[in-house]
Amino acid sequence: MNDTSYHHPRYGALNFLVRYGDWVACAAGLLPAVAGVVAWAAGLTVAYAAAGIVGGAFLYLVMRSYVELVRVIVDMLLPK
């Protein structure tokens, strides 16, 4: 095989998460919290706001750990 015909894959999703992962984790955590507060403001019980805030905090933690895991994998395994 000719070396010039080989190209490295780009891994667009991984590069996106490495670059913007902090923002993605923040957005993922804020969306359920905002939805819960909006549901409460629309006349539903305060339980919706509480569940949205707790769910948002958990989702932020999960997304943040995922982003950090992706950064470690990219740093160790992908060619520079």
N, C-alpha and C positions, 0 to 999 in steps of 0.2 A: 504494500500500500504506500502511496506517495504521502509524505509527511505534510505537504501543503494542502492535501484534500481533507485532512482532519481538522475539525474545529471543536472548541470546548463548548459544552452546553452552557447556557446563560443562567439558568436557575432564577428566573425572574421573581417568583414568589418568595424564595429565600432571601434574595437581595432586597426585595421590598421590605420584608420583616426586619432585616438587619438595619436598614436605614430608618424606617418609620415605625418600628415595633413599639416604641414608647407611646406614640400617639394612638396606635391601634389598640393597645391595652387600655389606655385612658378612655377612648371612645366606647370600647366594649363594656367597661365598667360603668360609665355614665348613662348609657342608654337605658338599662333597666331601672336605674334610680330615678331618672327623669320621667320615665313612663309611669312608675309608681306614684310619684308626686303629682303628675298630671291627672292620673286616675283619681287620686284623693281630692284634688282640686275640682274635679268634675262631679263630685258628689258621692263617690264610693267611700268605703270605710278607710280609716287610717292604716289598717292592716295592709292595704295595697302599697302605700308609701313605705311602710316598714319592710315589707317583703322585697320591694324594688331596691331599697338601699342595701339590705343584706345580700340579695342576689347580685347586685352590682359589685359589691365589695368582693364577693367570692369569684365572680367572673373576672374581675381585674386581677386577682391573685393568680388564677389559672392562666390567663392570657400573658401576664407578666412572666411567669415561670416558663411558658412555652416560648416566648420571645428570647429569653435568656438561653434556653436549650438550643434553639435554632442558631443563636450567635456562637455558642460553643462549637456546635457541629460545623458551621461554616468556617470558623477560625481554624479548626483542626483538620478538616477533611477536604475542603475545596481548594483547588489550585489557586495560587495568587497571581 
